[in-house]
Amino acid sequence: MDLILKGDLPHQQKAIDAINTVFKGVKITKPSLSYMNPSFDINSGIVKENIKEVQKEIHPSMRGSNEIEDYLNLDIKMETGTGKTYVYTQTIFELHKRYGFNKFIIVVPSLAIKAGTQKFINSPYVKHHFRETQRYYSEIDLHVLESKKTKKGKNFFPSPVREFVSGSNQVTNKIHVLLTNMHLLQDRKGSMLVRDDYDYGVEGFYKPSDAMKATKPVVIIDEPHRFARDQKTFEFIENNVKPQMIIRFGATFPDREVKVGRKKQTVKDYYNLLYNLSSCDAFNQNLIKGVSKEHFEPISKKQDKVKIVSVNNKTSVNIQYIKEGEKTITHTLAKDEPLSIITSSFEGVYITGIGKNFIELSNGQIKYQGEEFTTDIYSSSYQEQMIKLALERHFETEKENFNRKFKIKTLALFFIDDIYSYRKDEKTGKETYLKNTFERLLKEKIDMELSSLTEIDSEEYKNYLLASKKDIDATHAGYFAQDNSDSDEAIAQEVNEILFQKEKLLSIKNEDGSYNTRRFLFSKWTLKEGWDNPNIFTITKLRSSGSENSKLQEVGRGLRLPVDEFGNRISNEEFFLNYIVDFTERDFAEELVRQINSELPEILVLTDEDIEKVAKKLRIDPDDLFLELLTKKYIDRNKKVNVEKKDEFIEEYLDFVGGLNKGKVKDSNKNKPQPVKIRKSNYAELKELWEILNQKYFIYYEKLEEEFIEEQLVELLKKDVFTDVIIASKRDIVRGSENGMVIGESAGVYYTLEKPLPYFEFLRRVNEGTNLPITAIHKAIVKFSKEHSIEDKYFNEYSAANLINSFEVWKTQNLQGRFSYKKTSLPIHPTPLTNKDGTPKDVISQGRIGTKIVPGEAMDKYLYDAIAYDSELEKDNIQSQIDEVVVFGKIPRNSIRIPTINGGTYSPDFMYVVKKKDGSKELNVVVETKDVENENVLRGIEEDKINSAKVFFEQLKLDGYEVKFETQLKSKKMKSIIDELLSS
């Protein structure tokens, strides 16, 4: 599987456009030497005016310094997971295409980020994307600077620097990029970049830093918060490399002190900030996953626990007592000593035995080194409860993701304290208690999942679970720092897959067709900046950190939006990352929200424009809003914000500051989904409508002549369906030297991978993906081949996938009005509301009818006793009192499953039984709610679902069931819809 990149995403394109705008109308001077970049006058008034123009979109408090000294500094702020690497890669292509720049130096803070950047830029799918999709006909030649091992004999000039510098600007389709990590750019004695005693130089330069400086490079800094201006690497860049431009891309920036009068004030170090995609923007615009934090509550509710720190040669054990808000105390206990020495909660419990890495207690429990447990003496370990919770959340998400038309491989990440609780230590032979516990709990959970599968769940998911159970060891893998020096082949494969084979980890099946069940990853916080995976849906911290790290950095490993089994990024839905911590971090959600909102610009005085803008959004009069704010004492008569009530003001009126929308960061401990009661008397009123909606229907397409299908397929085949599979090589050149052989890297080449499918297998794959007759597919290919020669190599997996995807698009665009529904004889019950015998259930899971809940009981006419909802529009509907409504209810998520034209299923949101004017209750209404202003905002796939639903309800009418189907947009109240239906 290749990841499929999308170009021209608005939130990324804005950053690239902002940088391009800075050079609009600026005179670019051609370089005088072949190894130089073009140059421009950094003090040009046009540059300054262009920056001012771009910064009109930036709040004044965030624009930063606008000074231009020896080089031009530009800043781009983008939240973690929104595609910074993609943006600065496309920026390189743009600056080369528009202005001829071809020497760039990318500086990153760590080896992990360096490896990730190298893999991204050199990946065949990335190269193909920028060449074929984005139409850049140049190529990045990436030179990676590595630390040099000291050897006696000749001193060789660093080859990556040599190749970077000597790259000629006369080769117009080549862009030379030098990639380095921060520690190699420091002016230390003997450092390879500042030495000048090399036997050979490049372009007359013997000091590498001088050669780099001579190219007049553009420097790109990734993660600028790691590069403060007084830090050695930044000083080296300024003093030794002397670029003509530095562009910094990051989610966070360093602090700096400025003088305000006589006092010093700490501010963010922004210099010409051109674009600010804040954390709020990223969450609110669904550019990243939301976060749902949850922690395991101890049985006794005591906020304390103990940890087995170390076992001392079977003679004694060191145990920490961890109590929230108090200093951690370590006790050393020997065999037969009571645990009550630690805390009276352990009264009567003694240590009865001490092993290599465990202790035995008089209550029959065994506790291992590194294990944490609460003072509830008969409870299982704290980690065991957290693993159970993590598996619960994982399988909830996995089941939903697997039952999609295009599946999403669901991954989970565990951070642990003790490596040898997971990875076997050959020296000590310690038991891998955490790994053993995890495998035992995973087996139990898989058995539970298998026993709870219903007819709605796919047979394939059942087989996936069975494959997982058959080889539990294959379902998980770990990566720890010392693995880099481990010679074990199995461990090396695990590490390689986690760090470098992202596509394989995201695949549900292996190349041989067997299931790839690896989806649980373990690490000791080694996977940090520079590593992420879009399909991480659960992160569990099986460690007590009390970390003061950026909360956004902690969850950043799993914030990126997921991709499906074909590598497509899913951006039209809301996803959540389950983040499971222990009780010491119970305030994580609040701290994360506080951190996100702290990035917002300081609002001290409201303007008339601010009030008008927010009033329009709230659909009230600006004067009324002003009086409302004044009455609540959030502002004074001069519109100045009351500092004492500022937090309260921001929480209630987020629109003034663009704060984080409610529900994007959730604390699951405070808002635990509760079983919701089904009011049986209300169900009786809805019973007939519910059973009508739950009759099973198949979708039938109008019979299309095979000749017509052939013609359409021929047209699709003309749209670049048959493609080469291109991969890039990495070329190492072995050269002789006085001290033996040395290996130098050189530019790789592209070559075509020929992996054809047998022709009938190709036809079979397209048939399975489209349900088209094999004969029609064959005839279309024969007809196409008469005008276009098709080599055997083009009958490959990529071409089959291209044809299937093209047909899906064609079907959506051309089969509207050419399909119908037919009722089946399949049983109606059980349903989410009813048992197998058709009787109503007592309760329904809150998650099936709404992720959010309002305290208190719902009105009498509502099907459920609680107000659970997903959007503000839904909440408004549930709380609306409409006299004509007899009874109504939220339709449980994914319960009706109307087949749709795009191959998926569709389930509306609400069902109503309404009284007619004559008092009879014959009007059944089904409503789809869309929390958008107008129909133009609806995405194509949503439109297709609604159009399919209209056809479905027309068929119900033909079958003798009168059900009105309506679409409700944000601007329309439910009362208006009901009134219009009753008057029609």
Solvent accessible surface area in square Angstrom, and as a share of the most:
residue,aa,sasa,rsa
1,M,69,0.31
2,D,57,0.29
3,L,23,0.11
4,I,77,0.39
5,L,41,0.20
6,K,80,0.34
7,G,20,0.20
8,D,94,0.49
9,L,31,0.16
10,P,96,0.60
11,H,12,0.05
12,Q,15,0.07
13,Q,44,0.20
14,K,123,0.52
15,A,0,0.00
16,I,2,0.01
17,D,62,0.32
18,A,9,0.07
19,I,1,0.01
20,N,8,0.04
21,T,44,0.26
22,V,0,0.00
23,F,2,0.01
24,K,144,0.61
25,G,66,0.63
26,V,13,0.08
27,K,164,0.69
28,I,44,0.22
29,T,69,0.40
30,K,178,0.75
31,P,42,0.26
32,S,99,0.64
33,L,84,0.42
34,S,41,0.26
35,Y,21,0.08
36,M,30,0.13
37,N,1,0.00
38,P,7,0.04
39,S,28,0.18
40,F,16,0.07
41,D,87,0.45
42,I,24,0.12
43,N,89,0.46
44,S,18,0.12
45,G,48,0.46
46,I,83,0.42
47,V,0,0.00
48,K,87,0.37
49,E,102,0.46
50,N,21,0.11
51,I,6,0.03
52,K,128,0.54
53,E,97,0.43
54,V,18,0.10
55,Q,5,0.02
56,K,138,0.58
57,E,159,0.71
58,I,10,0.05
59,H,69,0.31
60,P,89,0.56
61,S,70,0.45
62,M,14,0.06
63,R,69,0.25
64,G,32,0.30
65,S,19,0.12
66,N,77,0.39
67,E,104,0.47
68,I,22,0.11
69,E,119,0.53
70,D,126,0.65
71,Y,26,0.10
72,L,0,0.00
73,N,4,0.02
74,L,0,0.00
75,D,0,0.00
76,I,0,0.00
77,K,6,0.02
78,M,0,0.00
79,E,2,0.01
80,T,17,0.10
81,G,8,0.08
82,T,3,0.02
83,G,7,0.07
84,K,24,0.10
85,T,38,0.22
86,Y,14,0.05
87,V,0,0.00
88,Y,0,0.00
89,T,1,0.01
90,Q,5,0.02
91,T,2,0.01
92,I,0,0.00
93,F,13,0.05
94,E,16,0.07
95,L,0,0.00
96,H,24,0.11
97,K,131,0.55
98,R,136,0.50
99,Y,39,0.15
100,G,33,0.31
101,F,0,0.00
102,N,3,0.02
103,K,0,0.00
104,F,0,0.00
105,I,2,0.01
106,I,0,0.00
107,V,0,0.00
108,V,0,0.00
109,P,1,0.01
110,S,29,0.19
111,L,122,0.61
112,A,47,0.37
113,I,10,0.05
114,K,8,0.03
115,A,34,0.27
116,G,33,0.32
117,T,4,0.03
118,Q,46,0.21
119,K,65,0.28
120,F,34,0.14
121,I,4,0.02
122,N,57,0.29
123,S,8,0.05
124,P,47,0.30
125,Y,35,0.13
126,V,3,0.01
127,K,29,0.12
128,H,77,0.35
129,H,9,0.04
130,F,3,0.01
131,R,59,0.21
132,E,66,0.30
133,T,81,0.47
134,Q,25,0.11
135,R,130,0.48
136,Y,8,0.03
137,Y,158,0.60
138,S,18,0.11
139,E,51,0.23
140,I,9,0.04
141,D,18,0.09
142,L,24,0.12
143,H,13,0.06
144,V,5,0.03
145,L,1,0.00
146,E,87,0.39
147,S,82,0.53
148,K,93,0.39
149,K,171,0.72
150,T,138,0.80
151,K,131,0.56
152,K,183,0.78
153,G,51,0.49
154,K,72,0.31
155,N,43,0.22
156,F,76,0.32
157,F,5,0.02
158,P,8,0.05
159,S,36,0.23
160,P,23,0.14
161,V,0,0.00
162,R,75,0.27
163,E,48,0.21
164,F,0,0.00
165,V,0,0.00
166,S,51,0.33
167,G,9,0.09
168,S,30,0.19
169,N,31,0.16
170,Q,142,0.63
171,V,73,0.42
172,T,103,0.60
173,N,81,0.42
174,K,52,0.22
175,I,0,0.00
176,H,14,0.06
177,V,0,0.00
178,L,0,0.00
179,L,0,0.00
180,T,0,0.00
181,N,9,0.05
182,M,11,0.05
183,H,103,0.46
184,L,19,0.09
185,L,1,0.01
186,Q,22,0.10
187,D,93,0.48
188,R,110,0.40
189,K,212,0.90
190,G,51,0.49
191,S,12,0.07
192,M,22,0.10
193,L,0,0.00
194,V,26,0.15
195,R,73,0.27
196,D,92,0.48
197,D,78,0.41
198,Y,10,0.04
199,D,66,0.34
200,Y,118,0.45
201,G,17,0.16
202,V,10,0.06
203,E,85,0.38
204,G,67,0.65
205,F,54,0.23
206,Y,107,0.41
207,K,59,0.25
208,P,0,0.00
209,S,1,0.01
210,D,48,0.25
211,A,0,0.00
212,M,0,0.00
213,K,67,0.29
214,A,18,0.14
215,T,0,0.00
216,K,76,0.32
217,P,0,0.00
218,V,0,0.00
219,V,1,0.00
220,I,0,0.00
221,I,0,0.00
222,D,7,0.04
223,E,19,0.08
224,P,0,0.00
225,H,52,0.23
226,R,90,0.33
227,F,0,0.00
228,A,31,0.24
229,R,55,0.20
230,D,116,0.60
231,Q,43,0.19
232,K,131,0.56
233,T,0,0.00
234,F,0,0.00
235,E,71,0.32
236,F,4,0.02
237,I,1,0.00
238,E,53,0.24
239,N,94,0.48
240,N,30,0.16
241,V,1,0.01
242,K,110,0.46
243,P,4,0.02
244,Q,22,0.10
245,M,0,0.00
246,I,0,0.00
247,I,0,0.00
248,R,0,0.00
249,F,0,0.00
250,G,0,0.00
251,A,3,0.02
252,T,31,0.18
253,F,3,0.01
254,P,11,0.07
255,D,83,0.43
256,R,66,0.24
257,E,112,0.50
258,V,41,0.24
259,K,150,0.63
260,V,83,0.48
261,G,70,0.68
262,R,240,0.87
263,K,159,0.67
264,K,134,0.57
265,Q,92,0.41
266,T,84,0.49
267,V,47,0.27
268,K,91,0.38
269,D,2,0.01
270,Y,15,0.06
271,Y,37,0.14
272,N,0,0.00
273,L,0,0.00
274,L,5,0.02
275,Y,27,0.10
276,N,36,0.19
277,L,5,0.02
278,S,9,0.06
279,S,0,0.00
280,C,1,0.00
281,D,45,0.23
282,A,0,0.00
283,F,1,0.00
284,N,39,0.20
285,Q,102,0.45
286,N,46,0.24
287,L,22,0.11
288,I,5,0.02
289,K,0,0.00
290,G,2,0.02
291,V,0,0.00
292,S,12,0.08
293,K,0,0.00
294,E,6,0.03
295,H,7,0.03
296,F,41,0.17
297,E,55,0.25
298,P,1,0.01
299,I,128,0.65
300,S,49,0.31
301,K,127,0.54
302,K,96,0.41
303,Q,50,0.22
304,D,7,0.03
305,K,0,0.00
306,V,0,0.00
307,K,34,0.14
308,I,0,0.00
309,V,58,0.33
310,S,31,0.20
311,V,18,0.10
312,N,49,0.25
313,N,138,0.71
314,K,123,0.52
315,T,89,0.52
316,S,19,0.12
317,V,0,0.00
318,N,34,0.17
319,I,1,0.00
320,Q,51,0.23
321,Y,27,0.10
322,I,23,0.12
323,K,81,0.34
324,E,72,0.32
325,G,84,0.81
326,E,107,0.48
327,K,178,0.76
328,T,57,0.33
329,I,89,0.45
330,T,73,0.42
331,H,40,0.18
332,T,86,0.50
333,L,4,0.02
334,A,39,0.31
335,K,115,0.49
336,D,96,0.50
337,E,61,0.27
338,P,37,0.23
339,L,0,0.00
340,S,31,0.20
341,I,87,0.44
342,I,14,0.07
343,T,18,0.11
344,S,90,0.58
345,S,33,0.21
346,F,2,0.01
347,E,126,0.56
348,G,52,0.50
349,V,5,0.03
350,Y,98,0.37
351,I,0,0.00
352,T,62,0.36
353,G,12,0.11
354,I,22,0.11
355,G,8,0.08
356,K,121,0.51
357,N,7,0.03
358,F,56,0.23
359,I,0,0.00
360,E,69,0.31
361,L,10,0.05
362,S,56,0.36
363,N,34,0.17
364,G,68,0.66
365,Q,39,0.17
366,I,80,0.41
367,K,6,0.02
368,Y,35,0.13
369,Q,30,0.13
370,G,8,0.08
371,E,11,0.05
372,E,5,0.02
373,F,6,0.03
374,T,5,0.03
375,T,7,0.04
376,D,25,0.13
377,I,38,0.19
378,Y,159,0.60
379,S,16,0.10
380,S,35,0.22
381,S,8,0.05
382,Y,1,0.01
383,Q,9,0.04
384,E,23,0.11
385,Q,40,0.18
386,M,2,0.01
387,I,0,0.00
388,K,90,0.38
389,L,30,0.15
390,A,1,0.01
391,L,3,0.01
392,E,69,0.31
393,R,44,0.16
394,H,1,0.00
395,F,1,0.01
396,E,93,0.42
397,T,28,0.16
398,E,3,0.01
399,K,49,0.21
400,E,96,0.43
401,N,4,0.02
402,F,5,0.02
403,N,40,0.20
404,R,58,0.21
405,K,81,0.34
406,F,71,0.30
407,K,29,0.12
408,I,1,0.01
409,K,4,0.02
410,T,2,0.01
411,L,0,0.00
412,A,1,0.01
413,L,0,0.00
414,F,2,0.01
415,F,1,0.00
416,I,1,0.00
417,D,35,0.18
418,D,34,0.17
419,I,22,0.11
420,Y,75,0.28
421,S,3,0.02
422,Y,7,0.03
423,R,27,0.10
424,K,129,0.55
425,D,19,0.10
426,E,146,0.65
427,K,192,0.81
428,T,55,0.32
429,G,41,0.40
430,K,43,0.18
431,E,76,0.34
432,T,18,0.10
433,Y,15,0.06
434,L,7,0.03
435,K,53,0.22
436,N,63,0.32
437,T,22,0.13
438,F,0,0.00
439,E,35,0.16
440,R,108,0.40
441,L,5,0.02
442,L,0,0.00
443,K,97,0.41
444,E,82,0.37
445,K,20,0.08
446,I,0,0.00
447,D,61,0.32
448,M,115,0.52
449,E,20,0.09
450,L,37,0.18
451,S,97,0.63
452,S,60,0.39
453,L,38,0.19
454,T,81,0.47
455,E,136,0.61
456,I,86,0.44
457,D,20,0.10
458,S,41,0.27
459,E,114,0.51
460,E,54,0.24
461,Y,0,0.00
462,K,85,0.36
463,N,60,0.31
464,Y,3,0.01
465,L,0,0.00
466,L,81,0.40
467,A,31,0.24
468,S,0,0.00
469,K,84,0.36
470,K,183,0.78
471,D,73,0.38
472,I,11,0.05
473,D,82,0.42
474,A,35,0.27
475,T,0,0.00
476,H,5,0.02
477,A,0,0.00
478,G,0,0.00
479,Y,17,0.06
480,F,0,0.00
481,A,63,0.49
482,Q,74,0.33
483,D,9,0.04
484,N,106,0.54
485,S,100,0.64
486,D,60,0.31
487,S,111,0.72
488,D,65,0.34
489,E,152,0.68
490,A,68,0.52
491,I,23,0.12
492,A,51,0.40
493,Q,72,0.32
494,E,27,0.12
495,V,14,0.08
496,N,55,0.28
497,E,5,0.02
498,I,3,0.02
499,L,48,0.24
500,F,82,0.34
501,Q,58,0.26
502,K,56,0.24
503,E,28,0.13
504,K,83,0.35
505,L,0,0.00
506,L,1,0.01
507,S,16,0.10
508,I,9,0.05
509,K,92,0.39
510,N,51,0.26
511,E,166,0.75
512,D,118,0.61
513,G,42,0.41
514,S,53,0.34
515,Y,48,0.18
516,N,10,0.05
517,T,9,0.05
518,R,37,0.14
519,R,0,0.00
520,F,0,0.00
521,L,0,0.00
522,F,0,0.00
523,S,0,0.00
524,K,84,0.36
525,W,44,0.15
526,T,38,0.22
527,L,4,0.02
528,K,115,0.49
529,E,24,0.11
530,G,35,0.34
531,W,19,0.07
532,D,21,0.11
533,N,2,0.01
534,P,5,0.03
535,N,0,0.00
536,I,0,0.00
537,F,2,0.01
538,T,0,0.00
539,I,0,0.00
540,T,0,0.00
541,K,1,0.00
542,L,5,0.02
543,R,42,0.15
544,S,39,0.25
545,S,40,0.26
546,G,45,0.43
547,S,19,0.12
548,E,168,0.75
549,N,77,0.39
550,S,36,0.23
551,K,18,0.08
552,L,5,0.03
553,Q,32,0.14
554,E,4,0.02
555,V,0,0.00
556,G,1,0.01
557,R,12,0.05
558,G,0,0.00
559,L,0,0.00
560,R,73,0.27
561,L,3,0.02
562,P,0,0.00
563,V,12,0.07
564,D,6,0.03
565,E,47,0.21
566,F,83,0.34
567,G,0,0.00
568,N,44,0.22
569,R,45,0.16
570,I,29,0.15
571,S,38,0.25
572,N,51,0.26
573,E,65,0.29
574,E,90,0.40
575,F,15,0.06
576,F,45,0.19
577,L,0,0.00
578,N,20,0.10
579,Y,0,0.00
580,I,1,0.00
581,V,0,0.00
582,D,2,0.01
583,F,0,0.00
584,T,43,0.25
585,E,13,0.06
586,R,60,0.22
587,D,68,0.35
588,F,2,0.01
589,A,5,0.04
590,E,52,0.23
591,E,65,0.29
592,L,0,0.00
593,V,47,0.27
594,R,152,0.56
595,Q,44,0.19
596,I,1,0.00
597,N,36,0.18
598,S,84,0.54
599,E,39,0.17
600,L,28,0.14
601,P,29,0.18
602,E,95,0.43
603,I,22,0.11
604,L,99,0.49
605,V,80,0.46
606,L,4,0.02
607,T,71,0.41
608,D,86,0.45
609,E,137,0.62
610,D,45,0.24
611,I,7,0.04
612,E,99,0.45
613,K,157,0.67
614,V,6,0.03
615,A,0,0.00
616,K,168,0.71
617,K,139,0.59
618,L,75,0.37
619,R,139,0.51
620,I,68,0.34
621,D,70,0.36
622,P,49,0.31
623,D,100,0.52
624,D,79,0.41
625,L,0,0.00
626,F,46,0.19
627,L,103,0.51
628,E,64,0.29
629,L,0,0.00
630,L,49,0.24
631,T,108,0.63
632,K,73,0.31
633,K,140,0.59
634,Y,5,0.02
635,I,6,0.03
636,D,60,0.31
637,R,203,0.74
638,N,123,0.63
639,K,50,0.21
640,K,112,0.48
641,V,8,0.04
642,N,49,0.25
643,V,110,0.63
644,E,166,0.75
645,K,60,0.25
646,K,44,0.19
647,D,118,0.61
648,E,92,0.41
649,F,1,0.01
650,I,29,0.15
651,E,117,0.52
652,E,86,0.38
653,Y,14,0.05
654,L,32,0.16
655,D,56,0.29
656,F,20,0.08
657,V,15,0.08
658,G,39,0.37
659,G,2,0.02
660,L,10,0.05
661,N,66,0.34
662,K,152,0.65
663,G,19,0.18
664,K,18,0.08
665,V,17,0.10
666,K,46,0.19
667,D,11,0.06
668,S,14,0.09
669,N,26,0.13
670,K,135,0.57
671,N,91,0.47
672,K,85,0.36
673,P,75,0.47
674,Q,96,0.43
675,P,92,0.58
676,V,3,0.02
677,K,126,0.54
678,I,7,0.04
679,R,43,0.16
680,K,99,0.42
681,S,85,0.55
682,N,20,0.10
683,Y,3,0.01
684,A,68,0.52
685,E,69,0.31
686,L,0,0.00
687,K,87,0.37
688,E,125,0.56
689,L,2,0.01
690,W,0,0.00
691,E,39,0.17
692,I,13,0.06
693,L,2,0.01
694,N,7,0.04
695,Q,30,0.13
696,K,65,0.27
697,Y,12,0.05
698,F,108,0.45
699,I,41,0.21
700,Y,96,0.36
701,Y,81,0.31
702,E,89,0.40
703,K,181,0.77
704,L,30,0.15
705,E,122,0.55
706,E,63,0.28
707,E,120,0.54
708,F,56,0.24
709,I,20,0.10
710,E,25,0.11
711,E,75,0.34
712,Q,46,0.20
713,L,3,0.02
714,V,13,0.08
715,E,87,0.39
716,L,9,0.04
717,L,4,0.02
718,K,96,0.41
719,K,138,0.59
720,D,117,0.61
721,V,1,0.01
722,F,32,0.13
723,T,39,0.23
724,D,50,0.26
725,V,14,0.08
726,I,54,0.27
727,I,47,0.24
728,A,33,0.26
729,S,39,0.25
730,K,141,0.60
731,R,128,0.47
732,D,76,0.39
733,I,47,0.24
734,V,86,0.50
735,R,114,0.42
736,G,57,0.55
737,S,28,0.18
738,E,129,0.58
739,N,84,0.43
740,G,35,0.33
741,M,130,0.58
742,V,49,0.28
743,I,122,0.62
744,G,9,0.08
745,E,65,0.29
746,S,31,0.20
747,A,40,0.31
748,G,33,0.32
749,V,89,0.51
750,Y,70,0.27
751,Y,106,0.40
752,T,52,0.30
753,L,72,0.36
754,E,112,0.50
755,K,118,0.50
756,P,67,0.42
757,L,24,0.12
758,P,96,0.60
759,Y,77,0.29
760,F,128,0.53
761,E,39,0.18
762,F,0,0.00
763,L,7,0.03
764,R,86,0.31
765,R,81,0.29
766,V,0,0.00
767,N,40,0.20
768,E,108,0.49
769,G,30,0.29
770,T,11,0.06
771,N,136,0.70
772,L,14,0.07
773,P,57,0.36
774,I,51,0.26
775,T,77,0.45
776,A,0,0.00
777,I,1,0.01
778,H,75,0.33
779,K,102,0.43
780,A,1,0.01
781,I,7,0.04
782,V,62,0.36
783,K,107,0.45
784,F,16,0.06
785,S,48,0.31
786,K,164,0.70
787,E,138,0.62
788,H,73,0.33
789,S,109,0.71
790,I,29,0.15
791,E,96,0.43
792,D,111,0.58
793,K,42,0.18
794,Y,43,0.16
795,F,20,0.08
796,N,6,0.03
797,E,86,0.39
798,Y,92,0.35
799,S,0,0.00
800,A,3,0.03
801,A,34,0.27
802,N,49,0.25
803,L,2,0.01
804,I,32,0.16
805,N,57,0.29
806,S,29,0.19
807,F,14,0.06
808,E,25,0.11
809,V,86,0.49
810,W,22,0.08
811,K,23,0.10
812,T,30,0.17
813,Q,132,0.59
814,N,63,0.32
815,L,6,0.03
816,Q,66,0.29
817,G,67,0.64
818,R,77,0.28
819,F,15,0.06
820,S,44,0.28
821,Y,2,0.01
822,K,115,0.49
823,K,93,0.40
824,T,30,0.18
825,S,117,0.76
826,L,98,0.49
827,P,85,0.54
828,I,44,0.22
829,H,34,0.15
830,P,72,0.45
831,T,12,0.07
832,P,18,0.11
833,L,0,0.00
834,T,0,0.00
835,N,59,0.30
836,K,169,0.71
837,D,112,0.58
838,G,10,0.10
839,T,65,0.38
840,P,31,0.19
841,K,66,0.28
842,D,93,0.48
843,V,67,0.38
844,I,10,0.05
845,S,65,0.42
846,Q,4,0.02
847,G,31,0.30
848,R,84,0.31
849,I,1,0.00
850,G,0,0.00
851,T,58,0.34
852,K,61,0.26
853,I,60,0.30
854,V,31,0.18
855,P,126,0.80
856,G,62,0.59
857,E,129,0.58
858,A,6,0.05
859,M,45,0.20
860,D,122,0.63
861,K,48,0.21
862,Y,0,0.00
863,L,0,0.00
864,Y,0,0.00
865,D,38,0.20
866,A,15,0.12
867,I,13,0.07
868,A,0,0.00
869,Y,18,0.07
870,D,42,0.22
871,S,26,0.17
872,E,104,0.46
873,L,12,0.06
874,E,10,0.05
875,K,50,0.21
876,D,52,0.27
877,N,3,0.02
878,I,1,0.01
879,Q,87,0.39
880,S,32,0.21
881,Q,113,0.50
882,I,8,0.04
883,D,106,0.55
884,E,47,0.21
885,V,4,0.02
886,V,37,0.21
887,V,1,0.00
888,F,4,0.02
889,G,0,0.00
890,K,8,0.04
891,I,3,0.02
892,P,0,0.00
893,R,82,0.30
894,N,67,0.34
895,S,11,0.07
896,I,14,0.07
897,R,78,0.28
898,I,3,0.02
899,P,27,0.17
900,T,3,0.02
901,I,0,0.00
902,N,20,0.10
903,G,39,0.38
904,G,20,0.19
905,T,64,0.37
906,Y,12,0.04
907,S,24,0.16
908,P,3,0.02
909,D,24,0.13
910,F,0,0.00
911,M,0,0.00
912,Y,3,0.01
913,V,7,0.04
914,V,0,0.00
915,K,85,0.36
916,K,83,0.35
917,K,164,0.69
918,D,118,0.61
919,G,47,0.46
920,S,36,0.23
921,K,101,0.43
922,E,112,0.50
923,L,9,0.05
924,N,22,0.11
925,V,0,0.00
926,V,0,0.00
927,V,0,0.00
928,E,8,0.04
929,T,11,0.07
930,K,33,0.14
931,D,57,0.29
932,V,34,0.20
933,E,91,0.41
934,N,67,0.35
935,E,120,0.54
936,N,141,0.72
937,V,81,0.47
938,L,22,0.11
939,R,136,0.50
940,G,48,0.46
941,I,80,0.41
942,E,40,0.18
943,E,83,0.37
944,D,16,0.08
945,K,49,0.21
946,I,10,0.05
947,N,53,0.27
948,S,0,0.00
949,A,0,0.00
950,K,105,0.45
951,V,45,0.26
952,F,3,0.01
953,F,8,0.03
954,E,107,0.48
955,Q,34,0.15
956,L,0,0.00
957,K,112,0.47
958,L,142,0.71
959,D,50,0.26
960,G,64,0.61
961,Y,58,0.22
962,E,72,0.32
963,V,10,0.06
964,K,67,0.28
965,F,28,0.12
966,E,53,0.24
967,T,40,0.23
968,Q,0,0.00
969,L,25,0.13
970,K,74,0.31
971,S,76,0.49
972,K,70,0.30
973,K,110,0.46
974,M,3,0.01
975,K,89,0.38
976,S,44,0.28
977,I,4,0.02
978,I,0,0.00
979,D,57,0.29
980,E,91,0.41
981,L,21,0.11
982,L,26,0.13
983,S,81,0.53
984,S,117,0.76
